[in-house]
Amino acid sequence: MVTRFSTGPISRACLSSDRKARNSRLCGCIQTVANQSLSGSDQRKASRFFSNPQRAHDTWMSQSASDDAFWERYKVFAARSEMSCRGY
């Protein structure tokens, strides 16, 4: 479980989202995991998914090698976030 919370593009997007479960601890936890799992450019790309979920779908369905590589990193990040930030 994450005990230090971070700020960055993911946490800002999370806090700006319309999701009911959002709060500063949860969003900070997700950002901490992002800092451990994703590059800065990956974080900026992933942060756009909060305001435009269609972008996530388009990235997932993309045929480009760079999007495929990003999606593999993103899946690892998402799984780590779910495991580490549960309960916030």
C-alpha positions in Angstrom: 0.0 0.0 0.0 1.2 3.5 -0.9 1.7 5.8 2.1 3.3 8.8 0.3 1.1 10.7 -2.2 2.4 12.6 -5.2 1.1 15.3 -7.5 1.5 15.4 -11.3 -0.5 15.0 -14.5 -2.3 11.8 -13.4 -3.4 13.2 -10.0 -4.5 16.5 -11.5 -6.6 14.7 -14.2 -8.0 12.3 -11.5 -9.1 15.2 -9.3 -10.6 17.0 -12.3 -12.6 14.0 -13.3 -16.3 13.4 -12.7 -15.8 10.1 -10.9 -17.5 9.8 -7.6 -14.7 8.0 -5.9 -12.1 10.7 -6.6 -10.3 12.2 -3.6 -6.8 13.7 -3.0 -5.5 10.5 -1.3 -6.7 8.2 -4.1 -5.5 10.5 -6.9 -2.2 11.1 -5.1 -1.7 7.3 -4.7 -2.4 6.7 -8.3 0.2 9.4 -9.2 2.8 7.8 -7.0 2.3 4.5 -8.8 2.5 6.4 -12.1 5.8 7.9 -11.1 7.1 4.4 -10.5 5.6 2.8 -13.6 5.4 5.4 -16.4 7.6 8.0 -18.0 6.6 11.7 -18.0 5.3 11.4 -21.6 3.4 8.2 -20.8 1.8 10.0 -17.8 0.7 13.0 -19.9 -0.8 10.6 -22.5 -2.6 8.5 -19.8 -3.9 11.6 -18.0 -6.0 12.5 -21.1 -8.0 9.3 -20.6 -9.7 10.8 -17.6 -11.4 13.5 -19.6 -11.8 11.5 -22.8 -12.2 7.7 -22.2 -12.6 7.3 -26.0 -8.9 8.2 -26.3 -8.0 5.1 -24.2 -10.1 2.9 -26.5 -8.5 4.4 -29.6 -5.0 3.8 -28.2 -5.9 0.2 -27.2 -7.3 -0.4 -30.7 -4.5 1.4 -32.5 -2.3 -0.7 -34.9 0.9 1.4 -34.1 3.8 -0.3 -32.4 4.4 2.7 -30.2 0.7 2.6 -29.0 1.0 -1.1 -28.4 4.1 -0.6 -26.3 2.5 2.2 -24.4 -0.6 0.1 -23.8 1.5 -2.7 -22.3 3.1 -0.3 -19.9 -0.3 1.3 -19.1 -1.8 -2.1 -18.2 1.0 -2.8 -15.7 0.5 0.7 -14.2 -3.3 0.1 -14.0 -2.9 -3.2 -12.2 -0.3 -1.8 -9.8 -2.6 1.2 -9.1 -5.6 -1.0 -8.4 -3.6 -3.2 -6.0 -1.7 -0.4 -4.3 -4.5 2.2 -4.0 -7.4 0.1 -2.9 -9.1 1.6 0.1 -8.3 5.2 -0.6 
